């Protein structure tokens, strides 16, 4: 009787390997070898020294995640072949890797925009840590994940205020939601997702922009502010100009006389700007008040306003001016845009024209300002109520007036 034949051991095309790191952790990576072609893929997953039972549990979970990625890669490799491995990697990119790539793309975006992407990614990291899920691939980002992330944002702590552990404001949560939504839209355009799962969420499940988050100046407040000197007159002129045009700071910085045109009849000047935030053109007619803020320059390509390089410095001068005017509001340069929007609607300009002047791509955004104006109308009526409504059953209207001497 002959010896029993040994079972053939099928060699796996992908092996999970470990690499010792300087900090004592073990980095996990995939070693791929198919038909003479070798590739390596770092997973961004790490095993930590097991000093406690919790460390051991975390390592077990991390290894399970790595094994799942390996299994997914093997299946994709069998279906598409080694030549398609880079595309396979991209389609199975982790969410955090994609968000890091998204935050590093800089096509003329402002530093504040890029910072918003970094802050949002950190919130996603906090959420994954809370869920004890260090790795999630783009293909796993579905509506349920989005719902969970938004619920997390509702109670997330402000990373800046560590003493009182304050919860982030609804406005901040809405901003993180918007940036996250933008990252998923970009992923759809890049082919990493077939559709944005955020779009399948009900409106009630999402954070809505709050009118209270949009501080603005009334016409009377703007008048009083315009009459005062400023610690930086260029900042004041740019701020007031934006109150009459709705221009963002990024566009006010780059405004030159070459962007100023006359209408065909020669009666009106307007600015033609390519808005940095939306990357779309917009024409804005200039009122006399706006023209009073700008002076002619010999060099048509020289910025009209000579502003400090730092946004923080500009906001410092704006806040100083607002305080000098006796206005008790939290006003930044961007409030000039809110001031313009509410002023137009208060003066009776229809919402669609106001939307065009602001360069909004959707009139829904402009409708937020309409709600602000409507609220101010209600507040005004309530002032009338305060004058004529009884405080209790015994008080007469005459009690509010000075009675004649007997």
SULPEKA-V935148 format. One record per residue. N is the residue number from 0. RES is the residue in one letter. PSI is psi in whole degrees, -180 to 180 (999 if undefined). Layout:
n->N res->RES psi->PSI
n->N res->RES psi->PSI
This chain:
n->0 res->X psi->126
n->1 res->X psi->166
n->2 res->X psi->142
n->3 res->X psi->140
n->4 res->X psi->137
n->5 res->X psi->139
n->6 res->X psi->133
n->7 res->X psi->128
n->8 res->X psi->116
n->9 res->X psi->124
n->10 res->X psi->126
n->11 res->X psi->138
n->12 res->X psi->-19
n->13 res->X psi->131
n->14 res->X psi->143
n->15 res->X psi->122
n->16 res->X psi->166
n->17 res->X psi->147
n->18 res->X psi->125
n->19 res->X psi->130
n->20 res->X psi->162
n->21 res->X psi->-30
n->22 res->X psi->4
n->23 res->X psi->-13
n->24 res->X psi->166
n->25 res->X psi->120
n->26 res->X psi->135
n->27 res->X psi->137
n->28 res->X psi->162
n->29 res->X psi->136
n->30 res->X psi->110
n->31 res->X psi->129
n->32 res->X psi->113
n->33 res->X psi->122
n->34 res->X psi->48
n->35 res->X psi->-2
n->36 res->X psi->126
n->37 res->X psi->137
n->38 res->X psi->157
n->39 res->X psi->146
n->40 res->X psi->116
n->41 res->X psi->135
n->42 res->X psi->-11
n->43 res->X psi->24
n->44 res->X psi->145
n->45 res->X psi->141
n->46 res->X psi->134
n->47 res->X psi->157
n->48 res->X psi->132
n->49 res->X psi->87
n->50 res->X psi->-20
n->51 res->X psi->164
n->52 res->X psi->-33
n->53 res->X psi->-40
n->54 res->X psi->-41
n->55 res->X psi->-43
n->56 res->X psi->-41
n->57 res->X psi->-41
n->58 res->X psi->-38
n->59 res->X psi->-46
n->60 res->X psi->-43
n->61 res->X psi->-42
n->62 res->X psi->-36
n->63 res->X psi->-42
n->64 res->X psi->-45
n->65 res->X psi->-41
n->66 res->X psi->-36
n->67 res->X psi->-43
n->68 res->X psi->-44
n->69 res->X psi->-46
n->70 res->X psi->-42
n->71 res->X psi->-40
n->72 res->X psi->-40
n->73 res->X psi->-45
n->74 res->X psi->-46
n->75 res->X psi->-36
n->76 res->X psi->-40
n->77 res->X psi->-33
n->78 res->X psi->-36
n->79 res->X psi->-18
n->80 res->X psi->161
n->81 res->X psi->-30
n->82 res->X psi->-22
n->83 res->X psi->13
n->84 res->X psi->-36
n->85 res->X psi->-39
n->86 res->X psi->-35
n->87 res->X psi->-44
n->88 res->X psi->-44
n->89 res->X psi->-42
n->90 res->X psi->-21
n->91 res->X psi->21
n->92 res->X psi->144
n->93 res->X psi->154
n->94 res->X psi->-44
n->95 res->X psi->-37
n->96 res->X psi->-41
n->97 res->X psi->-42
n->98 res->X psi->-35
n->99 res->X psi->-40
n->100 res->X psi->-41
n->101 res->X psi->-40
n->102 res->X psi->-17
n->103 res->X psi->-10
n->104 res->X psi->124
n->105 res->X psi->99
n->106 res->X psi->58
n->107 res->X psi->13
n->108 res->X psi->150
n->109 res->X psi->153
n->110 res->X psi->-35
n->111 res->X psi->-34
n->112 res->X psi->-45
n->113 res->X psi->-37
n->114 res->X psi->-38
n->115 res->X psi->-35
n->116 res->X psi->-40
n->117 res->X psi->-45
n->118 res->X psi->-40
n->119 res->X psi->-43
n->120 res->X psi->-37
n->121 res->X psi->-35
n->122 res->X psi->-37
n->123 res->X psi->-41
n->124 res->X psi->-42
n->125 res->X psi->-41
n->126 res->X psi->-45
n->127 res->X psi->-37
n->128 res->X psi->-41
n->129 res->X psi->-38
n->130 res->X psi->-1
n->131 res->X psi->42
n->132 res->X psi->87
n->133 res->X psi->-20
n->134 res->X psi->133
n->135 res->X psi->128
n->136 res->X psi->162
n->137 res->X psi->-34
n->138 res->X psi->-18
n->139 res->X psi->-5
n->140 res->X psi->100
n->141 res->X psi->-173
n->142 res->X psi->-38
n->143 res->X psi->-39
n->144 res->X psi->-43
n->145 res->X psi->-42
n->146 res->X psi->-45
n->147 res->X psi->-41
n->148 res->X psi->-41
n->149 res->X psi->-37
n->150 res->X psi->-37
n->151 res->X psi->-43
n->152 res->X psi->-30
n->153 res->X psi->-25
n->154 res->X psi->8
n->155 res->X psi->147
n->156 res->X psi->150
n->157 res->X psi->119
n->158 res->X psi->-19
n->159 res->X psi->-42
n->160 res->X psi->85
n->161 res->X psi->-18
n->162 res->X psi->-55
n->163 res->X psi->-7
n->164 res->X psi->53
n->165 res->X psi->144
n->166 res->X psi->144
n->167 res->X psi->152
n->168 res->X psi->158
n->169 res->X psi->-35
n->170 res->X psi->-40
n->171 res->X psi->-41
n->172 res->X psi->-40
n->173 res->X psi->-38
n->174 res->X psi->-46
n->175 res->X psi->-41
n->176 res->X psi->-45
n->177 res->X psi->-42
n->178 res->X psi->-41
n->179 res->X psi->-43
n->180 res->X psi->-41
n->181 res->X psi->-38
n->182 res->X psi->-38
n->183 res->X psi->-37
n->184 res->X psi->-42
n->185 res->X psi->-38
n->186 res->X psi->-36
n->187 res->X psi->-45
n->188 res->X psi->-31
n->189 res->X psi->-6
n->190 res->X psi->9
n->191 res->X psi->-27
n->192 res->X psi->147
n->193 res->X psi->-28
n->194 res->X psi->156
n->195 res->X psi->113
n->196 res->X psi->-19
n->197 res->X psi->-29
n->198 res->X psi->-18
n->199 res->X psi->-5
n->200 res->X psi->144
n->201 res->X psi->151
n->202 res->X psi->-35
n->203 res->X psi->-19
n->204 res->X psi->-10
n->205 res->X psi->158
n->206 res->X psi->136
n->207 res->X psi->143
n->208 res->X psi->134
n->209 res->X psi->129
n->210 res->X psi->-31
n->211 res->X psi->-20
n->212 res->X psi->-7
n->213 res->X psi->89
n->214 res->X psi->145
n->215 res->X psi->167
n->216 res->X psi->141
n->217 res->X psi->168
n->218 res->X psi->-41
n->219 res->X psi->-41
n->220 res->X psi->-39
n->221 res->X psi->-40
n->222 res->X psi->-47
n->223 res->X psi->-36
n->224 res->X psi->-40
n->225 res->X psi->-26
n->226 res->X psi->-9
n->227 res->X psi->151
n->228 res->X psi->160
n->229 res->X psi->152
n->230 res->X psi->-18
n->231 res->X psi->101
n->232 res->X psi->-31
n->233 res->X psi->-39
n->234 res->X psi->-43
n->235 res->X psi->-46
n->236 res->X psi->-42
n->237 res->X psi->-40
n->238 res->X psi->-49
n->239 res->X psi->-41
n->240 res->X psi->-43
n->241 res->X psi->-27
n->242 res->X psi->-25
n->243 res->X psi->2
n->244 res->X psi->-20
n->245 res->X psi->15
n->246 res->X psi->137
n->247 res->X psi->159
n->248 res->X psi->-41
n->249 res->X psi->-35
n->250 res->X psi->-32
n->251 res->X psi->-35
n->252 res->X psi->-39
n->253 res->X psi->8
n->254 res->X psi->128
n->255 res->X psi->167
n->256 res->X psi->-18
n->257 res->X psi->-18
n->258 res->X psi->4
n->259 res->X psi->128
n->260 res->X psi->166
n->261 res->X psi->147
n->262 res->X psi->159
n->263 res->X psi->-33
n->264 res->X psi->-4
n->265 res->X psi->8
n->266 res->X psi->-22
n->267 res->X psi->137
n->268 res->X psi->145
n->269 res->X psi->160
n->270 res->X psi->140
n->271 res->X psi->108
n->272 res->X psi->146
n->273 res->X psi->99
n->274 res->X psi->127
n->275 res->X psi->-37
n->276 res->X psi->-46
n->277 res->X psi->-12
n->278 res->X psi->36
n->279 res->X psi->149
n->280 res->X psi->156
n->281 res->X psi->140
n->282 res->X psi->128
n->283 res->X psi->113
n->284 res->X psi->148
n->285 res->X psi->123
n->286 res->X psi->169
n->287 res->X psi->-37
n->288 res->X psi->-38
n->289 res->X psi->-41
n->290 res->X psi->-31
n->291 res->X psi->-17
n->292 res->X psi->-11
n->293 res->X psi->147
n->294 res->X psi->145
n->295 res->X psi->147
n->296 res->X psi->147
n->297 res->X psi->-40
n->298 res->X psi->110
n->299 res->X psi->-18
n->300 res->X psi->1
n->301 res->X psi->136
n->302 res->X psi->137
n->303 res->X psi->-39
n->304 res->X psi->130
n->305 res->X psi->97
n->306 res->X psi->154
n->307 res->X psi->150
n->308 res->X psi->-31
n->309 res->X psi->132
n->310 res->X psi->-36
n->311 res->X psi->-39
n->312 res->X psi->-41
n->313 res->X psi->-47
n->314 res->X psi->-31
n->315 res->X psi->-47
n->316 res->X psi->-37
n->317 res->X psi->-47
n->318 res->X psi->-36
n->319 res->X psi->-41
n->320 res->X psi->-44
n->321 res->X psi->-42
n->322 res->X psi->-40
n->323 res->X psi->-29
n->324 res->X psi->-2
n->325 res->X psi->22
n->326 res->X psi->118
n->327 res->X psi->70
n->328 res->X psi->153
n->329 res->X psi->93
n->330 res->X psi->130
n->331 res->X psi->177
n->332 res->X psi->-38
n->333 res->X psi->-20
n->334 res->X psi->-19
n->335 res->X psi->-36
n->336 res->X psi->-42
n->337 res->X psi->-38
n->338 res->X psi->-45
n->339 res->X psi->-46
n->340 res->X psi->-49
n->341 res->X psi->-33
n->342 res->X psi->-45
n->343 res->X psi->-46
n->344 res->X psi->-37
n->345 res->X psi->-37
n->346 res->X psi->0
n->347 res->X psi->5
n->348 res->X psi->134
n->349 res->X psi->158
n->350 res->X psi->-31
n->351 res->X psi->-40
n->352 res->X psi->-43
n->353 res->X psi->-41
n->354 res->X psi->-42
n->355 res->X psi->-42
n->356 res->X psi->-36
n->357 res->X psi->-16
n->358 res->X psi->22
n->359 res->X psi->140
n->360 res->X psi->-16
n->361 res->X psi->130
n->362 res->X psi->-18
n->363 res->X psi->-37
n->364 res->X psi->-41
n->365 res->X psi->-31
n->366 res->X psi->-24
n->367 res->X psi->-40
n->368 res->X psi->-34
n->369 res->X psi->-37
n->370 res->X psi->-37
n->371 res->X psi->-47
n->372 res->X psi->-42
n->373 res->X psi->-40
n->374 res->X psi->-39
n->375 res->X psi->-34
n->376 res->X psi->-42
n->377 res->X psi->-43
n->378 res->X psi->-38
n->379 res->X psi->-41
n->380 res->X psi->-35
n->381 res->X psi->-28
n->382 res->X psi->-38
n->383 res->X psi->-42
n->384 res->X psi->-39
n->385 res->X psi->-29
n->386 res->X psi->-34
n->387 res->X psi->-8
n->388 res->X psi->138
n->389 res->X psi->141
n->390 res->X psi->-32
n->391 res->X psi->-178
n->392 res->X psi->-17
n->393 res->X psi->-18
n->394 res->X psi->136
n->395 res->X psi->155
n->396 res->X psi->-34
n->397 res->X psi->-22
n->398 res->X psi->-20
n->399 res->X psi->-9
n->400 res->X psi->162
n->401 res->X psi->126
n->402 res->X psi->141
n->403 res->X psi->147
n->404 res->X psi->141
n->405 res->X psi->999
